[in-house]
């Protein structure tokens, strides 16, 4: 399956286009066109101090944006690219301030999705924040994008995304690499490849270097909270996401420790709750002792939805 010329021409004419990646759908625009990028911010209602990730189709394109490329970057891209790992590097002056929110760094990623790579190869690098209204659950299906934008945005339908949560963001512009946003590629996996310690940034930055650091995100209209012992699973106004349960009710989704499936479906469940008019989404607690790579990212996204 290849990209229709129509979408390529839209991008080249300065219009945003929604397209699938392995993580979530992105709202793509020419990374060298300020007016096109401004349309993305306006369509999403995205704060101007929230930096964007540039999506590329070939690792060599790093050189178009980054002025300092540590040896660790070559190791990481050989292991994880294409894939759900975003690298933050010192930027070249040519990089538009609109992308970086005025920071001296730029975030770069090479997605692992045939349609995404085909589109970028034919249009050039694209900024591509998640294709949703700012603050809403990210889209993992084309119809999610349509729910937020209707026919005001052209959408390339690539089915359901494989991962379902946004990429791991790793800051390699500093002496010790630091994870700014957890994703499906874990701290332990990165440390194993680099042979050194990777830090985790848990702070809320006044000037975030990565999407997902500062603002409340990923929230449905329904309240999201953790399950407590007093909850009544028969409450018809609540959608329950159970990690260990096997209850058979319309308002209960059982995951049986399938954390990758929970990650793939989380945003879809949030949207389901709003469509089906649930007042609350209640999730059975879990923690990192389960030793599954995706769990820190799940805890991060659920925490953002609760906050």
N, C-alpha and C positions, 0 to 999 in steps of 0.2 A: 504493500500500500504506500503510495506516494502523495505528496502534497499537491493539491490542485493549484494551477497558476493564479487563480482568483485571490487566494490568500496571500500569496507572495506579492502580488501587485498592491494589495491593501497595505501590507507592511511598508513597502517601498514608497507608497503615497502618504505615509505618516499616520495611518490608522492602526489602532490596537486590534489584535486578534487573539482570542483565547485558544490555547492548544494544550494537549496532554503531555505530562512528563510522568516518570515513574512514581513521583511523590504525590503531587496534586496538579490540577490544571493551573497554568500560568496565563496572565494577561500580557501578551508580548507586544513590545514596541521597539523600533530601531534605537539601538543604544547610542547612536551618534546624532539623533534628532531630538533636540530639546522640546520642540512643540509636540512631537509624538509622545514623549515621556510625560509631558504636562497633561495630555489627554488621559493617560493611565491614572495619574494622581487624582484628576477630577472625577473620572468614572468611578473609582473606588471610594472616593472621599477619604483618601489616605493622607495622614499628616505629612507635611513637607520635610520634617526632620527625621523621617523613618527611611533609612537608606534602602536601595534596591540591589538585587543580585543580577549580575550580567551573565547570561547563558551563552555559551560558546559551543561550537561543533567540532573543534580541533584544539588539542592542548597548545599548539603553537600560537594560538590567538591570545594566550596569556600575555605574550610580549607586547600586544597592542595596548594593554591596560596597566600592567604592573612594571614598576621601574626597578624593583629589587625582588629577585626570585631565589630564595634560599634553596640549598640542595634538598632539604626536606620536602619541598614541593614536588620535585621530580620523583621522589620515592612514593609520595602519596598518590600522585596521578597515575603512576604505573600500577598501583594496587587497587585504587578505588574509582578511577575514571574510565569510561563514563559511569556515573553513579551518583548517589544522594549525599555527596560531600561538597560543601561550599568552602572555598579558601579565601581568606581575607588577607590582602597584600598591600604594600605601599603602592599608591597609584602614580601614574604618569600625569603630567599637567593636562594632557589632551582629554582626560576623562571628565565628563560633564559633572559640574557640581550638583546638578539635579539628581544624579544617580547616587552620589555619595553623601548627600545632605551636608556638604561642605567639609567633610572629613578628609584626612590625607590618605585614606585607605579605600580600596575597592574590593567588593565581594564577587567571586567568579565561580561558575559551576558548569560542568559538562554533563547534561542529563543523559540518563540511560533509557531512551525511548526512541524508537525508529522514526516516528513522525516528528518529534521535537528536533532530532538531529537533522532530518531532511529539510525541515523548515529553516533552521538556522543556517545550514550550509548554503541555502539558496537566497537568504535575505541578509546574511551577516549577523553579528552578535545582537542579542535581544535582551532588554530588561524584561523581567517576567515575574512580578509579584503574583501571589495567588489570585485567581480570577474570581474574586468575590467582593462584595461591599466590605469596606474596612471594618474589622471587628467581628464579622460574621464567621461561621464555620467555613473552612476552606473547602473548595469543590474537589471531589474525587470522581465525579461523573459529569458528562456534558450537560445533563439536565439541571445539575446544581448551578452551573454558570447561568443557564437560562432563567432559573428562579430569581437570580439577583439582577440580571441585566436585561432580560427579555430579548427582543430583537435589535437592541441598540448596539450589541457587540457580536461580531461574527465568531463562530465557534467551530473548531476542528474537533470532531467527535472521535476519540480514540478509546471509547469504552471506559471501564472502571480502572483507576490507577492501581498499580501493583503494591506500593508501600502504604500510601494513605496519609502519611505525616510528612511535613516539610523536612528538607535536608538538614543534616548535621552541619553547623557552621563552625569552622576552625580558624582562629586568628593565627596566622603564621608570620605576621608582620612584627612580632615581638620576639625577644630572646627565647622564651619558653612558650610553645604552642598552647593556646587556650581555647576550649570549647565555649562559644558564645550562645549556641542554641543546640540542644541535643537532638539527634535524629536516629535513623536506623543503623548508622555506622557508629559504634560505641567507642567510648574512651579507651577501653581495653584493646579493641581492635586497632585503633590508631597507635597506641603505645607499643603494641607488639610489632608493628611495621617500622616505627621510628626507633625503637629501642631506647626510648627515653620517656620521662614523665610528661603527661599532658594535664594541664590545669583546667578547672571548670569555673567559669564566671557565673556566680549566682546573684550578682548585684543588679540593680535596676539603674541603668546608665542615664544620666541627664542628656547625653548625646550618644544614643545607641550606635554601635558599629555593625549591628546585624538586625534584620527584621526579627520581631518576636521578643526583643529584649525589654522594651519600655512599656508598651501599651497592653491593655487588656485585649485578648484575642480569642478567636475560636469559639465565641459564645453563641448558643442558640437563644431564642427569646425565653424558653423555659429555664427555670433555675436549675443549675447543676450542683450537685453536692455528693458527698460520700455516704454510703449506707451506714446506718447505726442500728443497734439491737432493737430499738423501739419501732422501726419501720414496719408497716403492714404491707406485705407483698400483694395483698388483694386490693390495694388502693388503685382504683381505675384512673386516677388523674396523674399517675406516676409511671414513667417508663424505667424499668429496672434493667441494668446491665450487670449480670452476675458472673463472677469469675469462677466460682466453684459450684454453683447451684445447678440443679437439673429440673427446676419447676417448669411445668407446661401451662403457660398462660399467655394470652395475647400481649400483655404488657410486660413480659419478661423475656429478655434475650440471654441465653446461656452461652458462655464462652469456654468453659471447661479448661481453663489455663491456656487457651489459645491466644496468646498476647499479640502475635502478628496479625491474627484475624481481627482482634479488637482494634488494633492500630489502623488496619485497612478500612474498617467500618465505622470508626468513631464519629467522624464528621457526618457521615450518612445517617447515623443514629440521632445525632443532634438535630439534623434537618427533619428527620422523620418525626421527632418529638413535636416540632413546631407545626408540621403539616397535619398531624393527627391530634393537635390541640392538647398535648400533655402539659401540665403545669410544671412538672419537675422531672429531671433525669437524675436517677440515683445510681451510683456506681459502687459495687462492692470493693472495699479497700484491698490494695496489694502494695508490695514494696520491692525494692531492688534485691532482696534476698532470694527472689525467684531466679536470679542470675540469667535473665534473658536480655539480649542486646537492646531491644526496642523499649524496654520498661522505663528507663529514664526519660525518653522522649514522650511516652504516654503520660507519665506523671507530670511532666512539664506542661503539656497541652491541656490536660484535665485541670491542673492548677490554675492555668490562665483562664479557663472557662469558669472556674469557681470564683476567681478573684473579682 
